[in-house]
Amino acid sequence: MKLRASALLTALLAGSLALTACGGGRGATETETTSSGASQSASQDAGGSEGFAADATIGVALPWLGTQNWMEAQTLFEQQLTEAGFKPLIQAADNKVPQQQQQIEAMIEQGAKVIVVGPIDGTQLGSVLGSAKDAGVTVIGYDRLIQNTDAVSGIVQFGSIRTGELQGQALLDGLAAEKGEPPYNIELFGGGPADPNAPDFFKGAMNVLQPKIDDGTLVVKSGQMDFTQAATQDWDNARAQARMDTLMSNYSGDEIDGVLSPNDGIARAIITSVKQAGQASVPVLTGLDAENESIVWIAKGDQYSTVGKPTELLVGKTVEIIKSLQAGQGMPEPDATANNGTIDVGLYQLDPVVITKANAKEVLANDAARLKLFEDNLS
Ligand code: BGC
């Protein structure tokens, strides 16, 4: 899979314009960086000014390989770090926190100069990352926030609140386009509660959906509207499908019109559940990751939308920061900061973009593999 930057940038720009139009913003915990704030020093002192060897070992600790984005990250970090002259040391932890802690310890022992971490649980790495910091290793958070530690120098991610807002808006747009006049019956799903992205995706979506629940446009028949009720332990598609099976008992004489789903795997599980319950029309679904299988489902009209957050751009941004550290130039200026419970940490942010059947050709114009999947399956 190769994505070319120009088309993606166009798509991402369109995404951020759309967001501005719908009044979205960054998360409550995120603030714009000031010229000389504490946050900046927190994000810039690490890495030092000396740099390190151009062929240094760089650790990458991924949480699991259960969704396409993490598999892509594994491949792309291997490629991009090797191309940049580094020695990549990449591990994935199968969603088990002790396993991830051990993998990070091993990276420190093997002399990694930078460790990139996509945490399983944002709050469980304080001690091992403290050891990394003591050993002079720079830690960069990847995709997910790392919480309750001062041993992180920056986080590279797609804005999580913004991602949720795009999902909420896509659900509203899809309902208006496909389900006639309101009110609409909807249900809400969140991701894995240990992943700090999951509550933020949900919060962003509710920024858009709550006013429409309050004015009666949207009806959540189950009444399950808190993140804790909607969350899906470990981002496990099977658990989401089982919850949807149960929720469908509320819709025996009625149809469900739409469902907020935090990612593509869970979206497909929900659609499968609704079909198995015998509902003829497919509800409007949101998603995340532009997974290959969901691109096919969107082309066929089974999944209404996804949100693209191209892994190639996120890995590219991370490798750019590692090169800056290697050259002794420290952490680049962040786009914003977020309080992680201990410090204000610098955020290096990219813009996610909504993909539907209507705009997929444009958004995927230079992503040959996904574009082909879309075109081959159009119906
Ligand atoms: C990532 C998503 C992914 C999910 C489950 C989140 O933190 O941002 O892209 O679908 O984890 O793996």
Residues whose N, C-alpha, C, O or C-beta is under 5 A from the ligand:
A	BS01	BGC	T67 N69 D143 R144 D195 N197 W235 N263 D289
